[in-house]
Amino acid sequence: MTTAMGAALRRIQLGNALSAFGNGFTVPFLFIYVSQVRDLGASTAGAVLAIFAVAALAVLPFTGRAIDRRGPLPVAIAASVTAAVGSMGLGLADSEPLVIVAAGLLGAGIAVIQPTLATMIVWCSTTATRSRAFAMQFFLNNLGLGVGGLLGGLIVDTDRPSSFVTLFSIEAVMFLVLGAAVATVRLPRVPRVDDAVPTDDRANGGLRALLGDRAMVQLCALGFVMFFACYGQFESGLSAFAVEVTRISPATLGVALAANTAVIVLAQFVVLKLVERRRRSRVIAAVGLIWTVAWVAAGASGLVHGSQAIATAAIISTYALFGLGEAMLSPTVAPLVADLAPSSRVGQYNSAFALVKQLALAVGPAVGGLMAGAGMYVAYIAMLIGCSLGITVLALRMGRRLTPAQDSPFRAPAPVPAPRAEREPMTASV
């Protein structure tokens, strides 16, 4: 990777980390802010959370084509400004219509930022560096969210609405910093190569071509199950199970969430060394087995009636095991999406996978919440054990469709370089 590409990637990662840091100031307190501080009620607060998903689903189908036609930089800048306006609007809104509109802008901006940053990381990395680049992005996201949440907890005061205005102002400024950081990046334009780094070819083929890519379709189906069985349950079914069945306190639930973040932050680069030279399909299959153990531990925590300490340890272990699986997926799934994409449709592939993620994050909490509300905890745990085993099966089946370079780029034979006279010069400046 050239010095220019490395400098561009560092700026992208810095902006990403600061925006996650700003996001951490508001995410844990959004429901309380809308329902109690602005006194708009729990139903409005729930609607605000739903609007995030609706806004994402509305904009993501058009995001990929915009990225591939206009380039990721202008799309990322526009999304950052939109998110900043939405965040500041939430901090100042004092009525239900204003809160809903602001939440829609914030949700749309955040949704678009994700595939634009992923596309920029692809442009600024190679097969040899891509896994580490995405692992670093995931690490910085979790670190930024954790630190921002801790500092936000020190500032927030439900008796002072102005303290929440401060939180949303910080978040808005961090989104503008992200926009400024990527605005200073000059992305490299490189020739068409075998590791799926894009060229300046126009996007073509669209959705029909993507749906014709059987490996990508299988990866999207796999991604839906993964996000449904993990992220989609954190704030709904799993937390309800932990409180209602395992009988842990809300404070202990916070410890479990902290354990999840701690495992990601502490283990990310150790895990990276273990998985980056192994077949991606088998790494994902292993995650399915780890999450199966996690859900078995969660179920067992509800059966241990004689020792609350053991039950609590089982729930904390569940969250920690989820963190281990997430750390294994971060250097695996996003680079695989990039390596499946034709060079002119990287934005469309990233946006399609982001859309699948948002669908899972919309359906997951709804299903988990409904089953928890109906007291169907045995069926709930059984369903998610089945989903986790399904991840393993789907990953192994997908692996049969991947080329050696896609499934294990470090093991694949190196492509024969073109004669020097046939190569186009690569230029990039920062």
Secondary structure, DSSP 8 states (H G I E B T S, - for coil): --HHHHHHHHHHHHHHHHHHHHHHTTGGGHHHIIIIIS--HHHHHHHHHHHHHHHHHHHHHHHHHHHHHH-HHHHHHHHHHHHHHHHHHHHH--SHHHHHHHHHHHHHHHHHHHHHHHHHHHHT--HHHHHHHHHHHHHHHHHHHHHHHHHHHHH--TT-HHHHHHHHHHHHHHHHHHHHHHHT----B----TT----S----SHHHHHHT-HHHHHHHHHHHHHHHHTHHHHTTHHHHHHHHTS---HHHHHHHHHHHHHHHHHHHHHHHHHHTTS-HHHHHHHHHHHHHHHHHHHHHHTT--S-HHHHHHHHHHHHHHHHHHHHHHTTTHHHHHHHHS-GGGHHHHHHHHHHHHHHHHHHHHHHHHHHHHTT-HHHHHHHHHHHHHHHHHHHHHHHTTS-HHHH-TTTS-------GGG----B---
